[in-house]
Amino acid sequence: MSGPLRVAVVYPDLLGTYGDGGNGLILARRAEWRGLDVELLQAVSDRPLPEADIYCLGGGEDGPQVRAARTLVDDGTLARRVQGGAVVLAVCAGFQVVGRSFPGADGEPHEGVGLLDIETLKGAGPRAVGEVVAEPEGIEGLPVLTGFENHGGHTMLGEGTVALGRVTAGIGNGDGGRGEGAVAGHVVGTYLHGPVLARNPGLADVLLAWALQGAWLEPLDDSASEGLREERLGTMRRKRLRRRT
Ligand code: GLN
């Protein structure tokens, strides 16, 4: 790659409610720690979306989510960059936005960017709120996924779109099949906040490797985040055991 690796946090002014902008920071730091030249861009919604190699979209409220989708569709850069091989990590509202359609505050459908063949509908029951554990499925070689969710939408995957994982705790996509998130090409969608890449550095490295065209990434000392993962996953294991007894 000529020039720095460009990581863009997409519309932090609209999709910044859940701290998912941290995903951009994690990607940038993990690249820098390996001696790579990185540019971390905060791509605000009143400017044209910059050219980047990895785009991170986060969660947000219903109204700003609709604005983010409309602005991204009108801007056109995200869809064009994905055609050109750019990597996307889209979380919660962002996940819904990169699909075909998603509900507004009253359940009315809105057009998404169409990067993933998924459709989100307003769920009838209570919001899915809480810790999630998911066995990875759509990407090979990932350790178990951990994060927390907070959403009202239920997401259905189209034919040929695979889930990122299968929930063993929590709701995930809420499609009745225990799927969590979706993967197609180098576009990954998930309901996991955390930020998800802080809680799952293995996923961060997959996205970096994709953006660097499969370059080998030197292992990092992840003992601190491993300790945190063990703590969170251990709590969930104990909860499950208590429920069984
Ligand atoms: N508004 C969406 C929903 O409730 C996304 C929420 C979020 O980003 N946490 O389903």
Boltz pocket constraint, residues with backbone or C-beta under 6 A from the ligand:
constraints:
  - pocket:
      binder: B
      contacts: [[A, 18], [A, 58], [A, 59], [A, 60], [A, 61], [A, 62], [A, 65], [A, 91], [A, 92], [A, 93], [A, 94], [A, 103], [A, 150], [A, 151], [A, 152], [A, 153], [A, 154]]
      max_distance: 6.0
